[in-house]
Amino acid sequence: MGYVNLAVLTVLYVAQITIKGYHVQGFEINYSKKAVKAVQEWSDAHPQRTYLSEFLKNYPNAPLDDYGTPKGVCPHTLGLMNIDDCDDNCIKCWNQPIEGGEK
């Protein structure tokens, strides 16, 4: 069993949800492709909110650097994080999930 399938099994087992009329228990084993598709659909419908996604929602035309982060703007200078948390890795800072996470 691959890593992705184990992750799907875990998500489905923990969630204890019904997917298109199938109870989770056994669904992921008997219908693994459908289980992966269902989890992907859920993930697509509930994207994780990050500092970058929220910044770009408010400033969609902001210039981005080669790494896809806002040019010349640091999460610390915006008050999003403490300077002690800064390790000069803007990609990591901008892609941090926002508490309360999903949209």
N, C-alpha and C positions, 0 to 999 in steps of 0.2 A: 504494500500500500504506500503510495507516494505521500510526500509532505502536504501537498494541496488537498488530497483526499482526506488526510487526517484532520486538517484544519476544517474542512467542510463538515466532517463527522462531528467534530467538537462543537462548531457553531450550531448545527442542527440539533444535537443532543441537548446542549445547554439551553437553547431557545425554547425547546419543547413546543414547536409550532406545527400547524397543519399546512401542508403545501398542496394546493390544488386537489384537495380531498384525501390526501394520503397523510396518515399520522407519521410523525418523524421517525419513530422507532421502526427500523427496517427499511424505511424509504431510501436512505442514503446507500444502503447495501444493495437493494434490489433495483434502484433507479439512480445510479451514481451520476450519470450525465445530466439527468433532470435535477438532481440535488445541486450539482455545481452551477447549473444554469439559474436555479432559483436563488441561490446565495448571491450569484453575480448580479442578478436583477435587483435584489434587495440592496446590495452594496451600491449599485449605480443610482438607485432611487434615494439613498441616504448617504451622500458624500460627507466625508469628514471635514469639518470646518477648521481651517488653519488661519494663522495670522495673514499669510499670503492670499488665501482665497477671499478673506474679508476685505483686505486692502484693495485687491483688484476689483471687487464688487463695487466699492466706493470710488475707486480711481481707475477705471478700465483702460484709460489711455496713458497711464503712467509708463515712462520708459523703463525697460528692463535691461539688466546686464546680460552677459553671455550665459549666466547660470540661471536665468529666469527670475531673479529677484530684483526688486525696485532699485534703480540706480541711485546711489548716494543717500539711501534712506535705511536707517538701522532700527530694528525693533526697540532697542534700548532708548534711542532718542525720541521715540514716540510714546515712551512710558509703558511699553508692553512687557518689559522684563527688567530685572535688576541688573546693574552693571556687573555684579559678582557672578551672574549666570552667563555672561558673555565670554565666549571663547574664540571670537573672531571668525566664526563659521556662520555666515549669514544664511546660507541655504538651510542649515539645521534650525536656526532661530525662526526664519520665516515659515518653515514647514511644521512647526510645533502645532499640535492640536489645541484648539481652544476648549477650555473647560465647558462641559455641556454639549460638546462635540458635534453631533450630527445636525444637519440643516433641517 
